[in-house]
Amino acid sequence: MFTLEFFIGLALIGIVAGFASGLLGVGGGFLIVPLQYFLLEHVGVDPGLAMLVSLGTSLAIIIPTSCSSAYKHTRTLKNVIEPGIKLGVFGIIGGLIGGGVASILPSDTLKFIFGCLLIFIAVYNCITINKDDPKSRIKFNIFSYAVFGTAIGFLSGLLGIGGGIFLIVCLVFFFGFSMLESIGTSSVYICLTAIGGVISYIITGMGVNTLPFSIGYVSLIDFVVISVFSVPLAYFGAKVSHKLPERNLKLVFAVLVFTIGLKMIGVIPS
């Protein structure tokens, strides 16, 4: 299965997802999961196994990719480190739980949940695209850190994503963060929360006949090739994000998320 075409596909995933990760502060999982799934299915991997490997490997790739993005964002936005870490600590717990739940759900169910959530997020971003002055609706304290950090961490582990696409919406809508502040905070959060999900996918995949050169549901081949391209592109994407108007960031975010969402629920054919 490890053909030249397969490695080229992995490289392209790394380039696209890495740039999107840095630009939008989302970890890149919303692209890595479906694109990796379609690639594995294309080379003949069973759909159920392809989905779980895509989820577990995506989280592993997200760790170095989001760290690259976070490094660039935190050099400019000093006020995003503390909330990102506090949310991320609870995100690790949620990620462990979500990864465990994912291993017992049918792959079609995971795909449908993933797609519906992405479409909702895309629509929300389009509705709020011209709102330049967000207002805080909820106070940022230990309770809100725990609730939102754990809940988004759960979705991260369940769906194999860093959780940034959900966290950004929450930070803007509930806490009044600007889009750029949300992206910076999200990139810090993702570095931590993906760890919990990776551990869960490694444990639940032990003893299962997965792909060659894998640890549990984490494919080392996919991890290395995608990461080689995604890490430097994430830094570059983060650099570009600080030069774009907030409205443009929201528009790019919405279009990408909406397209992938439609593809995951089958509206757009694979």
N, C-alpha and C positions, 0 to 999 in steps of 0.2 A: 504493500500500500504506500510505501515511502518513495513515491515517484518524484521526478523533477517538478511536475505540475503541482503536486501536493506541497512541496517546499516553497514554490513560487506563491501559491495561495496563502500559506502561512505568513510569508514576508509581506504580502499586500495587506493582510489583516493587521499586522503589526504597525505598518505605516499609517493606515487610516485610523485605527483605534488609538494609536499613540498621539497623533495630532489632535484628535477629538478630545482625548483625555485632558491634555494641557489647555486646550482652547476653552473647554466647557466645564472643567473640574469634575468630571463624572467617572473617572477611573477607566472608561473605555469599555466596560463590561457589556453595556447595552449594544455594542457593536461586536465585541469579541465573541460573546455567546452565540448569537444567531449565525454570524459568518463562519465561525468554527464548526457549528452544528451542520450547516449546509455543506461545508467542505468535507467533513467526515462522512456524512451520508452519501456524498457524491463518490467517494472512493470505496464505498461498500460496507461501512460500519453500520451495525444494527442501530436503528433510530433511538431505541431506549438507551443503549450504551453511549451512543454519540451525544445525547442530550446531557447525561450525567458527566461525561468526560469534559464536555464543553463548559459546563457550570463550574466544576472543580478546577480545571486548568485556567479558566478565566480569572478566578479569584487569585490564583497563584501569580498570574501575569500582572494583575492589577497592583500588587504590592510594590514591585520596583518601578512600575510605570507611574503610579500616583505619587511615589516619593520624589521622582524626578520633577513632576509637575508642582508638588507642594514646595519643593526647594525654591523654585523660581517665584511662586506666588508669595511666599513668606518673606522673601527679600524686599518686596514692595509693600505688602500689607501685613504689618506687624500685629494688628489687632485680631487676626484670624487664628492664631496658634492656640490660645487658651480654649476658646469654645470648640475648636476642632478636636483637641485632645480629650476634653471632658466628654464630648459626645462619643468619641471613638472608643473610650474605655467601656462604655455600656454597649457600644456596637459590637465589640468582640463577643460579648455574651449572647447577643441576639444572633450573631452570625453562626455560632456553634449550634444553636437550636435550629435555625433555619436550614442549615446544611443537613442535619439529621432528618428533618421532615422531608426534604427534597428526595432523599434516597428511597422513600416508600411511596411517593406519588407517581402516577403514570406520566410519561414524558409529554403526552398530548395535553394533559392538564396543566403542566408547567408552562408549556408553550403558550397556551391560551391565556393563563394568568399574566404571564410576561407581556404578551401583546396588548391586552386590555389596559394594563397599567401604563404602558408607554403611550398609548393613544390618549388616555386621560391627561397625562402630563403635557403632551404636545398641545392639546386643545387649550389647557389652562394657560400655557405660555403665550399662545396666540391672543387669548382674551386680554391678557395683562400686558401685552407688548408695548403699549404706549403709556403705561403707568410708571412715571419716573420717580415718584416720591412715595415709596412703600411705608406703611404705618404698622407699628408693632401691635399685635393683638394679644400676645401671650408674653408673660414675664419670663426672662431667661434665669432660671434657678436650678437647683439640684434636681427637683422633681421633673421639670421639663427636659433637662439633660437626660435623665433616666428613661422617661417615656419615649421621647423621640429617638434617642440614641439606640435603645434596645429594639424598638419597632422597626426602624430602618435597617438595623443590623440583621434582624430576622429576615427581611425581604432580600437583603444582600446575600445571605447564605442560601436562602430558598431559590433565588433566581440567578446566582452566580455572578452578581454584579457588585460593584463597590458600594452602591447605594446612593451615589452622588446625585443621580437624576431625581430621586425622591427627596433627599436632604435639601437640595437647592430650592425646590418648590416650597418646602416647609420653612426654610429660613427667610425667603422672600415674603411669603404669604402670612405666616404666623408671627415672625419675629422682626419684620421690617428691615431686613438686610438688603443692601443693593445687590444687583446681579453679580458684580465683580467680587464683593465681599463674600457672597454665598459660594461662589466658585472657589475662592481661596480657602475658606473654612472647610468646604467639602473635600478638597484635595488632601488636607491634613487628616480629616476624619477617615477617609478611605484607606489611608496607609495602615491604620489600626484595625478597622472593622473587618477587612478582608482576611486577616490572620485567623479569626475565629472560624470563618467559613472554610478556609483551606484545611485546617485541622480536622474539621468534621468530615469533609469529603475524603480525606486520606484514611481516616478510621473506618468509615462506612464502606469504603472500596477495598479494604484489605480482605484477601481471600476470594475476591471476585475475579473472574477471568476478563480483565480489561485489555487495553492496547499494549503492545510491546513497549518496554522502557517506560513504565508507568509506576507511580507510587499511589496506590488506591485509585481514585478517579482523576488523578493529576498526571497528565501526559508530559513527561520530561522533554520529549522531542518538540511538541507544540510550545511548551513553556520557553525553551531556549530560543527557538527561531523567532517567535513573535516578540519576545522581550528584547532581543538584539535590535529590532527596528522600533519598537514602541517606546522604549526609554528615551532615546535622544529626540524622537519626534514629540514626546510629551513636553519636554523642556521648551522646544521650539514653539509648540502650540500655546503654552502658557505665556511666552513672550509676546506672541501675536495678540492674545486676548486683552492685554493691557493697552493696546493701540486701537482697538475697535470700539465704536459706540455701543452702549448697553443694548439699545434696540436691535442692533445687528446681531449681537450675541444671542439674544432671545430668539430671533428669527431663525438663525442657523440651528440652534438647539431644537426648536419646535419641528422644523422640517425633517431633520435626521431622525428624531425620536418617532415621529408620526409614520415615516416610511418603514422603519424597522418594525413598528407595532403592527402595521397592516400585513407585513410579510409573515410575522410570527403567527397570526391568527388565520392565515391562509387566503386573505383577500388578494394579496399580490402573490402570484405563483412563484415557487422556488426556481 
